[in-house]
């Protein structure tokens, strides 16, 4: 069974709400959940930035003309790998590179 994943922004918001609403006498649980939410938010931001940089790199690679068949194959393979890596950052319905 394949359970759909919660979006990262939704997960971050839920963790922040839990950190605010959980009744923890010493506050340790609240602090840990909030720190996890903040770390997840930071990682999400970094990941989106890196995806944007990879899209720009893809655009540059797409216009490079190979000198021989080995270079052509390497460029084609690299573009395919980049396309797969970037696909998870496209909105629902996808936007072709």
N, C-alpha and C positions, 0 to 999 in steps of 0.2 A: 504494500500500500504506500502510495506517495502522498504524504501530507503537505499541503501548500505551506510555504514559508511566509512568515510575517515580514513585512517590509522593515528595513532597518530604522527609518524614522518612527514608525509605529512602535517598534520594540523599545527604542530609546525613550519615547514618551511614556510607555507603560512602566518602564523601570523607574523613571523619575517620579511617576505617580505612586508607585509602590514605596519608594524611598520616603516620600512625603507622608503616606497614609499608614504605613506599618507602625504598630505600637510596640516599640522595642524599648524596654526600660533603660538600657544603657546607651542606646543610639547606635550601637555598633552595626547592626543589620542595616539600618537606614543609611549610614555612611558608606558601607560596603556596596550597597545597591546603587547609590548615587554615584560613587566613584566608577563603578562598572559602566553605568549609563554615560558618564562623561568620557570615559576612555573609548567606548564604542562610538560616540559622536565624533571624537577626534579622528579615530581610524576611518570612519566613514568619509569624513571630509578629505582626508589624505588620499583615500582610494579614489574618490571622484576626481580629485586634482590629477592624480596619476593617469586616470582614464582619459582625461582631456589632453594631457601631454601625449599619450599614446595615439590618440586620434590625429593630433597634429603630425606626429612622426609617420603615421600611416599615409597621410596626405603627401608627405615628402617622398616616401618610398614609392608611392604609386606612380610618380612621374619619372622615376629613374629608369633609364634604358640600359639594359644589360649588354655587356660586350660579347658574351658568349652564352651557350646553352646552360652551363653550370651556374653562372650568375643569375640567369633568368629563372632557373629552377629554385635557387636559394631565395630570390626576391619573392617569387610566387609562394613558396612555403612560409616565409616570414609574414606575408600579408594574410595568408589563411590563418596562421596562429594568432595574429593580432585581431583578426575579425572575430574569431572564437572568444578570445579574452574580453573583447569589448562588448560582445553580444549581451552579456549579463547586465550591462549598464544602460542599455537602450530602453526607452519607455515601452510599455505594452504595445504590441503591434510591430515594434521594431522600426528602426530607421536605418536604412542601408548606409554603409560607409561611403 
